[in-house]
Amino acid sequence: MNLAGIDTLAKAPLADGDVFLGGRWLPAADGRTYPVYDPASGEPVRQVSAAGPEDARAALTTAERAAAGWRATPPRRRSEILYDTFELMRQHRETLAELIVRENGKAHRDALAEVGYAAEFFRWFSEEAVRIGSSFADAPGGGYRHVVRRHPVGVTAFVTPWNFPAAMATRKIAPALAAGCPVLLKPAPETPLTALAVAALLAAAGLPDGLLNVLPTDRAPEVVSAWLADERVRKFSFTGSTATGKLLLEQAAANVVNVTMELGGNAPFIVCADADVDAAVRGAMDAKMRGGGEVCIAANRFYVHTDVAAEFTEKFGAAMAAVRTGPGSEEGVALGPMIDRAAVDKIRSLVDDALDRGARIAAQGTVPDGPGFYHPATVLTGVPDDARILHEEVFGPVAPLTTFTDEEEVLARANATVHGLAAYVYARDAARALRLAERLEAGMVGLNRGLLSDPAAPFGGVKQSGLGREGGREGIEAFLETQYIALDWPTG
C-alpha cells in the first residue's frame, strides 16, 4: 500500500480488496461493497469492501491461530513494533490527517491533532508492554509461596466510532497488542479508510500476520454478532452510543465476555463566580468545538454563575460567531461539516425544541453555500431545564447556556443525568474547584482546563457512560488475566 499519499485508499480501490485479514488485502467473501462519502460535499469518495459474517468467522480463526505465537513473543519485541508504528504515524501524519478530513470532514487542524494523539497510544503502550509483571511472595501463614501471574486475555474484538477514526482505533489496538492479544477491528462504516491505513502502518512496522484483522462493513450487526456468539472471543471493547452499548452488553453476557464500554456523555461545564472568564471562554471553545462538537466528552450543558453570565456570554458568543466554517481541507477553517445529514437534522431538532421552549440564539456563525452537511457554531441562552438539548447529547457545535446562583443547586442540576463521562469546572478558588470536582458524578473532570484526553491518563465514565477505562496504566489491565499459583516444594 502506498503510504506517501491518499490515492490508494481514498480515490481508487485497493488492488485486491479492503478487508485486512491475516496480513492480506482481500475482497469481502461475498463480493459486497458500499460507498464512503465525503461530508463536505455529500459525494462518494469510493466503494469499500463490505465484510460479512463469513469474513468475521475467518478473521476470528486467523486471530486464534496467531495468538500463541504473539503470547510467546518477548514483551520487548512487542514494544519495539508498537514504538516503530508510533514513528511511522508521525512520519505520515499529513497523509493520515488528509484521509481523516476526507472521510470524517473535520477541520485539518483537528485531524492533524488527532493523528498526534492517536500515535501517542502506540508510544505509551510500547512502554507499558515491558512493565507487565508477575509477583512472588511468602504466604502470610508460612509454609508455601504465592505466585501471581498476568497473561493475555485472548482474542479481542473491537467496534470503533466515526468521530475519531484514528484515535479510537489506536486506543484499543495498542494496549491489546502490548498485552499479547490478537485483534479483530470493525471500524465505523462512515470512516473505514483511516483504520485500514493504521493497519498498513502496523504491518510495515513488523506486526506478524493475523494479529490485526480489520473488517470494514455497512452490516455491523452481522459481523459483531458472529464474534460475540463465538466462545473464542474473550474480550470485547465498544465505543459508541449508550443505546447500542446496552444491546451489545446483552449479547456479550451470553458467553460472559470481558467488556469495556465507552458510551454516551452529557458533560456539564460550570463557570463559577470567581472564574477567570477569559480562561473559561478559551476552555469552553476547546471543550465544545474540538472535532466540531462531535465528541463524547464535549461540553454539552453550560452552567454560568449569574455574576459572570453577561461577560461570559458576550465573550463566548463572539468567539463562537467568529468560527470559520467550511470544508475541512480549506486553510483557516476551524469547523468542518457534520458527519451526515441525519446528524445535522438531529442538531436542528434540538435547537428548535429549545427555541420553542423560550431559549434564544445569542450568537451564531455562518455556513458556506452549496453542498455538505454543515451546522453553524451556535450559542443559546435562556435554555429551560426541560429542553431536550440539556438531556440529550447534541454531538454538534451548539452550546446551551443557563445560569445558577448556588453551589448545591448547580451540582444537583449537573448530576441530574444518566450519563457521567466528563465534566468541567472553572474557578480560581482551588478548594471550591476540588469540592465541586469530587462531587460531580463523572469519570473525568477538567479543572480550569477544556482538554481532557491524554494517552497517559485513564479515560472512561460512570453510570450509563460506560464500563472500564482506556489509556493510562489502567488501559492495559483490561487485556490481562490474573492467575494465582500456590507454590510449595517437596521437603523429602
C-alpha positions as CSV (number, residue, x, y, z in Angstrom):
1,M,0.0,0.0,0.0
2,N,1.3,3.4,-0.9
3,L,1.5,5.5,2.3
4,A,3.0,8.5,0.6
5,G,-0.4,9.8,-0.5
6,I,-4.1,9.1,-0.2
7,D,-4.7,7.9,-3.7
8,T,-4.7,4.2,-2.9
9,L,-7.1,4.5,0.0
10,A,-9.2,7.5,-0.8
11,K,-9.5,7.6,-4.6
12,A,-9.2,4.1,-6.1
13,P,-9.9,0.6,-4.9
14,L,-7.1,-1.4,-3.5
15,A,-5.7,-3.9,-5.9
16,D,-7.3,-6.9,-4.1
17,G,-9.8,-5.5,-1.6
18,D,-10.3,-3.7,1.7
19,V,-10.7,-6.4,4.2
20,F,-7.3,-6.8,6.0
21,L,-7.3,-10.4,7.1
22,G,-4.2,-12.4,8.0
23,G,-1.9,-9.8,6.7
24,R,-3.6,-9.8,3.2
25,W,-5.9,-7.3,1.5
26,L,-9.0,-9.2,0.4
27,P,-12.5,-8.5,-1.0
28,A,-15.5,-9.4,1.1
29,A,-16.2,-13.2,0.8
30,D,-19.5,-12.5,-1.0
31,G,-18.1,-9.6,-3.0
32,R,-20.3,-6.9,-1.3
33,T,-19.2,-3.2,-1.3
34,Y,-20.6,0.0,0.0
35,P,-19.8,3.7,-0.6
36,V,-17.8,6.0,1.8
37,Y,-18.9,9.7,1.5
38,D,-17.2,13.0,1.8
39,P,-19.2,15.0,4.4
40,A,-18.0,18.3,2.8
41,S,-19.7,17.5,-0.5
42,G,-22.0,14.6,0.1
43,E,-20.3,12.9,-2.8
44,P,-18.9,9.3,-2.6
45,V,-15.2,9.0,-2.0
46,R,-15.1,5.4,-3.3
47,Q,-16.5,2.0,-2.8
48,V,-15.2,-0.2,0.0
49,S,-15.4,-3.9,0.6
50,A,-18.3,-4.8,3.0
51,A,-17.3,-7.7,5.2
52,G,-20.0,-10.1,6.3
53,P,-20.3,-12.9,8.8
54,E,-18.1,-15.3,6.8
55,D,-15.3,-12.8,6.9
56,A,-15.9,-12.3,10.6
57,R,-15.5,-16.0,11.3
58,A,-12.4,-16.3,9.1
59,A,-10.8,-13.3,10.9
60,L,-11.5,-14.9,14.2
61,T,-9.9,-18.2,13.2
62,T,-6.9,-16.3,11.8
63,A,-6.6,-14.4,15.1
64,E,-6.9,-17.5,17.2
65,R,-4.1,-19.2,15.2
66,A,-1.8,-16.2,15.7
67,A,-2.5,-15.9,19.4
68,A,0.0,-18.4,20.8
69,G,3.0,-17.0,18.9
70,W,2.2,-13.5,19.9
71,R,1.7,-14.5,23.5
72,A,5.1,-16.1,23.5
73,T,6.8,-13.1,21.8
74,P,9.0,-11.3,24.3
75,P,7.5,-8.1,25.6
76,R,10.5,-6.1,24.4
77,R,9.8,-7.2,20.8
78,R,6.1,-6.3,21.1
79,S,7.2,-2.9,22.5
80,E,9.5,-2.3,19.5
81,I,6.8,-2.9,17.0
82,L,4.4,-0.5,18.7
83,Y,7.1,2.1,19.0
84,D,8.0,1.8,15.3
85,T,4.3,2.2,14.5
86,F,4.3,5.4,16.6
87,E,7.2,6.7,14.5
88,L,5.5,5.7,11.2
89,M,2.4,7.6,12.2
90,R,4.4,10.7,12.9
91,Q,6.1,10.4,9.6
92,H,2.8,10.0,7.7
93,R,0.8,12.4,9.8
94,E,-0.1,14.7,6.9
95,T,-1.3,11.7,4.8
96,L,-3.4,10.4,7.7
97,A,-4.8,13.8,8.5
98,E,-5.9,14.3,4.9
99,L,-7.5,10.9,5.0
100,I,-9.4,11.8,8.1
101,V,-10.6,15.1,6.6
102,R,-11.7,13.2,3.5
103,E,-13.9,10.7,5.2
104,N,-14.8,12.4,8.5
105,G,-14.9,16.0,7.5
106,K,-13.2,17.6,10.5
107,A,-11.0,20.6,10.0
108,H,-7.5,19.8,9.0
109,R,-6.0,21.2,12.2
110,D,-8.3,18.9,14.3
111,A,-7.4,16.0,12.0
112,L,-3.7,16.7,12.5
113,A,-4.1,16.9,16.2
114,E,-6.0,13.6,16.2
115,V,-3.1,11.9,14.4
116,G,-0.7,13.1,17.0
117,Y,-3.0,11.9,19.8
118,A,-3.6,8.6,18.1
119,A,0.1,7.9,17.6
120,E,0.8,8.6,21.3
121,F,-1.2,5.4,22.3
122,F,1.4,3.4,20.5
123,R,4.3,5.1,22.3
124,W,2.6,4.9,25.7
125,F,1.7,1.2,25.4
126,S,5.1,0.4,23.9
127,E,6.4,1.4,27.3
128,E,3.7,-0.4,29.3
129,A,4.3,-3.7,27.3
130,V,7.6,-4.2,29.2
131,R,6.1,-3.4,32.6
132,I,3.6,-6.4,32.7
133,G,5.0,-8.3,35.7
134,S,4.4,-11.2,38.0
135,S,4.8,-11.3,41.8
136,F,6.3,-13.8,44.2
137,A,5.7,-13.7,47.9
138,D,5.7,-15.8,51.0
139,A,2.2,-16.8,52.2
140,P,1.4,-14.8,55.4
141,G,0.8,-18.1,57.3
142,G,4.1,-19.5,56.1
143,G,4.8,-22.9,54.5
144,Y,4.3,-22.0,50.8
145,R,4.5,-19.2,48.3
146,H,2.1,-17.1,46.3
147,V,2.9,-16.6,42.6
148,V,0.6,-14.1,40.8
149,R,0.9,-14.1,37.0
150,R,-0.5,-11.8,34.4
151,H,-1.2,-13.2,30.9
152,P,-3.1,-12.1,27.8
153,V,-6.9,-12.4,28.0
154,G,-7.0,-13.9,24.4
155,V,-8.7,-12.8,21.2
156,T,-10.1,-9.3,21.4
157,A,-12.9,-7.7,19.2
158,F,-13.3,-4.0,18.9
159,V,-16.0,-1.7,17.4
160,T,-14.9,1.9,17.0
161,P,-16.9,5.1,16.1
162,W,-16.5,7.6,13.2
163,N,-15.7,10.7,15.2
164,F,-12.1,9.8,15.9
165,P,-11.3,7.2,13.3
166,A,-7.6,7.0,14.1
167,A,-7.5,7.6,17.9
168,M,-10.4,5.3,18.8
169,A,-8.7,2.5,16.9
170,T,-5.2,3.0,18.4
171,R,-6.6,3.5,21.9
172,K,-7.8,-0.1,21.7
173,I,-5.3,-1.8,19.4
174,A,-2.2,-0.5,21.2
175,P,-2.9,-1.9,24.7
176,A,-4.3,-5.2,23.3
177,L,-1.1,-5.9,21.3
178,A,1.1,-4.7,24.1
179,A,-0.6,-7.3,26.4
180,G,-0.1,-10.0,23.9
181,C,-3.7,-10.3,22.4
182,P,-4.7,-10.6,18.7
183,V,-7.2,-8.0,17.5
184,L,-10.4,-8.0,15.4
185,L,-11.5,-4.5,14.5
186,K,-14.7,-3.3,12.9
187,P,-14.4,0.4,12.2
188,A,-17.4,2.7,11.7
189,P,-18.9,2.3,8.2
190,E,-18.5,6.0,7.7
191,T,-14.8,6.1,8.3
192,P,-13.0,2.8,7.5
193,L,-10.1,4.2,5.4
194,T,-8.2,5.6,8.4
195,A,-8.3,2.3,10.2
196,L,-7.1,0.5,7.1
197,A,-4.2,2.9,6.9
198,V,-3.3,2.2,10.6
199,A,-3.3,-1.5,9.8
200,A,-0.9,-0.9,6.9
201,L,1.4,1.0,9.2
202,L,1.4,-1.7,11.8
203,A,2.2,-4.3,9.1
204,A,5.1,-2.0,7.9
205,A,6.4,-1.9,11.5
206,G,6.7,-5.7,11.5
207,L,3.5,-6.9,13.2
208,P,3.1,-10.6,12.3
209,D,0.3,-11.6,10.1
210,G,-3.0,-12.4,11.7
211,L,-2.6,-10.3,14.8
212,L,-4.7,-7.3,13.5
213,N,-7.7,-8.0,11.2
214,V,-9.7,-5.0,10.1
215,L,-13.2,-5.6,8.6
216,P,-14.9,-2.5,7.1
217,T,-18.6,-3.1,6.6
218,D,-22.0,-1.5,6.5
219,R,-23.6,-4.6,8.1
220,A,-22.2,-4.3,11.6
221,P,-24.8,-6.4,13.4
222,E,-24.0,-9.5,11.3
223,V,-20.2,-9.1,11.9
224,V,-20.3,-8.2,15.6
225,S,-22.9,-10.9,16.4
226,A,-20.7,-13.5,14.7
227,W,-17.9,-12.5,17.1
228,L,-19.9,-12.3,20.3
229,A,-21.6,-15.6,19.6
230,D,-18.2,-17.4,19.4
231,E,-16.6,-18.5,22.7
232,R,-13.1,-17.8,21.3
233,V,-13.7,-14.1,21.7
234,R,-12.6,-13.3,25.3
235,K,-12.6,-9.5,25.2
236,F,-14.9,-7.0,23.6
237,S,-14.5,-3.2,23.6
238,F,-17.0,-0.8,22.2
239,T,-17.1,3.0,21.8
240,G,-20.5,4.5,20.8
241,S,-24.0,5.3,22.0
242,T,-25.4,4.1,25.3
243,A,-28.4,2.5,23.5
244,T,-26.2,0.4,21.2
245,G,-23.9,-0.4,24.2
246,K,-26.8,-1.9,26.1
247,L,-27.7,-4.2,23.3
248,L,-24.1,-5.4,22.9
249,L,-23.8,-6.0,26.6
250,E,-26.7,-8.4,26.4
251,Q,-25.0,-10.3,23.6
252,A,-21.7,-10.4,25.4
253,A,-23.3,-11.7,28.6
254,A,-24.3,-15.0,26.8
255,N,-20.6,-16.1,26.8
256,V,-19.5,-13.9,29.9
257,V,-17.2,-11.9,27.6
258,N,-15.0,-9.4,29.4
259,V,-16.2,-6.0,28.2
260,T,-15.1,-2.4,28.1
261,M,-17.7,0.2,27.1
262,E,-17.2,3.9,26.4
263,L,-20.7,5.2,25.9
264,G,-22.5,8.5,25.6
265,G,-21.9,11.7,27.5
266,N,-23.7,14.8,28.7
267,A,-20.9,16.9,30.1
268,P,-21.6,19.9,32.3
269,F,-19.4,23.0,32.0
270,I,-19.5,25.0,35.2
271,V,-18.3,28.6,35.4
272,C,-18.1,29.9,39.0
273,A,-18.4,33.5,40.1
274,D,-14.7,33.7,40.7
275,A,-13.6,32.1,37.4
276,D,-11.1,33.7,35.1
277,V,-13.7,34.5,32.4
278,D,-11.2,34.7,29.6
279,A,-9.7,31.4,30.5
280,A,-13.2,29.9,30.8
281,V,-14.0,31.1,27.3
282,R,-10.8,29.5,25.9
283,G,-11.6,26.3,27.7
284,A,-15.2,26.4,26.5
285,M,-14.0,26.7,22.9
286,D,-11.8,23.7,23.5
287,A,-14.4,21.6,25.3
288,K,-17.2,22.5,22.9
289,M,-15.6,22.8,19.5
290,R,-12.9,20.2,19.3
291,G,-13.9,18.0,16.4
292,G,-16.8,20.2,15.6
293,G,-18.5,19.2,18.9
294,E,-18.9,15.6,17.6
295,V,-17.0,14.4,20.7
296,C,-18.3,12.2,23.6
297,I,-16.6,14.4,26.2
298,A,-17.7,17.7,24.5
299,A,-19.3,20.2,26.9
300,N,-23.0,19.8,26.4
301,R,-24.6,21.9,29.2
302,F,-23.1,25.2,30.3
303,Y,-23.9,26.4,33.8
304,V,-22.7,30.0,34.4
305,H,-22.9,31.9,37.6
306,T,-25.2,34.9,37.4
307,D,-22.3,37.3,38.5
308,V,-20.3,36.5,35.3
309,A,-23.0,35.3,33.0
310,A,-23.2,38.6,30.9
311,E,-19.4,38.8,30.5
312,F,-19.0,35.1,29.6
313,T,-22.0,35.1,27.2
314,E,-20.6,38.1,25.3
315,K,-17.1,36.8,25.0
316,F,-18.0,33.2,24.3
317,G,-20.6,34.3,21.8
318,A,-18.1,36.4,20.0
319,A,-15.6,33.5,19.8
320,M,-18.3,31.1,18.5
321,A,-19.6,33.6,15.9
322,A,-16.1,34.1,14.6
323,V,-15.5,30.4,13.9
324,R,-14.9,29.9,10.2
325,T,-17.0,27.0,8.8
326,G,-16.3,25.1,5.6
327,P,-14.6,22.1,4.0
328,G,-12.0,20.8,6.4
329,S,-9.3,20.9,3.8
330,E,-9.6,24.7,3.3
331,E,-7.0,26.8,5.2
332,G,-8.3,28.7,8.1
333,V,-11.4,26.5,8.6
334,A,-12.0,25.6,12.2
335,L,-15.4,23.9,11.9
336,G,-15.9,21.3,9.2
337,P,-19.2,19.6,8.2
338,M,-21.0,17.2,10.4
339,I,-20.7,13.5,9.5
340,D,-24.0,13.3,7.6
341,R,-27.5,14.8,7.0
342,A,-29.0,12.8,9.9
343,A,-26.6,14.4,12.3
344,V,-27.5,17.9,11.1
345,D,-31.2,17.1,11.4
346,K,-30.8,16.0,15.0
347,I,-28.9,19.1,16.0
348,R,-31.5,21.3,14.4
349,S,-34.3,19.5,16.1
350,L,-32.7,20.0,19.5
351,V,-32.1,23.7,18.8
352,D,-35.7,24.2,17.5
353,D,-37.1,22.5,20.7
354,A,-35.1,24.8,22.9
355,L,-36.3,27.9,20.9
356,D,-39.9,26.7,21.2
357,R,-39.4,26.5,25.0
358,G,-38.2,30.1,25.3
359,A,-34.5,29.9,24.6
360,R,-32.9,32.4,22.2
361,I,-29.9,32.5,19.9
362,A,-27.3,34.7,21.5
363,A,-24.6,34.2,18.8
364,Q,-24.3,32.2,15.7
365,G,-21.7,31.7,12.9
366,T,-22.4,31.2,9.2
367,V,-22.1,28.1,6.9
368,P,-21.0,28.0,3.3
369,D,-23.4,27.9,0.4
370,G,-23.6,24.7,-1.6
371,P,-23.4,21.1,-0.7
372,G,-22.2,19.5,2.6
373,F,-23.6,18.7,6.0
374,Y,-23.0,21.9,7.9
375,H,-24.4,23.5,11.1
376,P,-23.2,26.8,12.4
377,A,-21.5,27.4,15.7
378,T,-24.4,28.5,17.9
379,V,-24.8,29.8,21.5
380,L,-28.3,29.6,23.1
381,T,-29.3,31.5,26.2
382,G,-32.3,31.2,28.5
383,V,-32.5,27.5,28.0
384,P,-35.0,26.0,30.3
385,D,-34.2,22.8,32.3
386,D,-36.8,20.8,30.4
387,A,-35.3,21.5,27.0
388,R,-34.2,18.3,25.2
389,I,-30.8,19.8,24.5
390,L,-29.9,19.6,28.2
391,H,-30.9,16.0,28.4
392,E,-29.7,14.6,25.0
393,E,-26.2,14.5,23.7
394,V,-26.2,17.2,21.0
395,F,-23.0,16.0,19.3
396,G,-22.5,19.2,17.4
397,P,-21.4,22.9,17.6
398,V,-24.2,24.1,19.8
399,A,-23.7,25.5,23.3
400,P,-26.8,25.9,25.5
401,L,-26.2,28.4,28.4
402,T,-28.1,28.5,31.7
403,T,-27.3,30.4,34.9
404,F,-27.0,29.4,38.6
405,T,-26.5,31.2,41.9
406,D,-25.8,28.4,44.4
407,E,-23.2,25.6,44.5
408,E,-25.6,23.0,45.7
409,E,-28.1,23.9,43.0
410,V,-25.6,23.6,40.2
411,L,-24.3,20.3,41.5
412,A,-27.8,18.9,41.6
413,R,-28.5,20.0,38.0
414,A,-25.2,18.9,36.7
415,N,-25.6,15.4,38.2
416,A,-29.3,15.1,37.0
417,T,-28.4,12.8,34.1
418,V,-27.9,9.1,33.5
419,H,-24.6,9.9,32.0
420,G,-21.3,10.5,33.8
421,L,-18.4,10.6,31.3
422,A,-16.8,14.1,31.7
423,A,-17.4,17.4,33.4
424,Y,-15.6,20.8,33.5
425,V,-15.2,23.4,36.3
426,Y,-13.7,26.9,36.1
427,A,-12.9,28.6,39.4
428,R,-10.0,30.5,40.9
429,D,-10.6,29.1,44.4
430,A,-8.8,25.7,44.4
431,A,-10.9,24.5,47.4
432,R,-14.2,25.2,45.6
433,A,-12.9,23.7,42.4
434,L,-11.9,20.5,44.0
435,R,-15.0,20.3,46.1
436,L,-17.1,20.5,43.0
437,A,-15.0,18.1,41.1
438,E,-15.2,15.4,43.8
439,R,-19.0,15.7,44.0
440,L,-19.6,15.6,40.2
441,E,-20.7,12.2,39.1
442,A,-18.2,11.9,36.2
443,G,-15.3,9.7,35.4
444,M,-13.2,12.6,34.3
445,V,-13.2,16.3,35.3
446,G,-11.3,19.2,33.8
447,L,-10.4,21.9,36.4
448,N,-9.7,25.1,34.6
449,R,-8.9,23.1,31.5
450,G,-11.0,22.3,28.5
451,L,-8.9,19.5,27.0
452,L,-9.1,16.2,29.0
453,S,-7.9,13.3,26.9
454,D,-4.3,12.0,27.4
455,P,-3.0,8.6,26.5
456,A,-1.2,8.5,29.8
457,A,-4.5,9.0,31.8
458,P,-7.4,6.7,32.3
459,F,-10.4,7.5,30.1
460,G,-13.9,6.4,31.0
461,G,-17.2,7.2,32.7
462,V,-19.6,6.2,35.4
463,K,-23.3,5.5,35.4
464,Q,-24.6,4.8,31.9
465,S,-21.5,6.3,30.3
466,G,-19.6,3.0,30.3
467,L,-17.6,0.3,32.0
468,G,-13.8,0.1,32.4
469,R,-11.0,2.5,31.5
470,E,-8.9,3.0,28.4
471,G,-5.5,4.7,28.4
472,G,-3.1,5.2,31.3
473,R,-1.7,2.4,33.3
474,E,-5.2,1.1,33.7
475,G,-5.6,0.7,29.9
476,I,-3.6,-2.5,29.6
477,E,-5.3,-4.1,32.6
478,A,-8.4,-4.8,30.5
479,F,-6.4,-7.2,28.3
480,L,-4.8,-9.2,31.1
481,E,-6.0,-12.1,33.2
482,T,-4.7,-12.7,36.7
483,Q,-3.6,-16.2,37.7
484,Y,-2.7,-17.2,41.2
485,I,-0.4,-20.2,41.9
486,A,0.0,-21.7,45.4
487,L,3.6,-22.9,45.2
488,D,5.3,-25.5,47.5
489,W,8.3,-27.7,47.2
490,P,8.6,-31.3,48.4
491,T,10.8,-31.4,51.5
492,G,11.6,-35.1,51.5
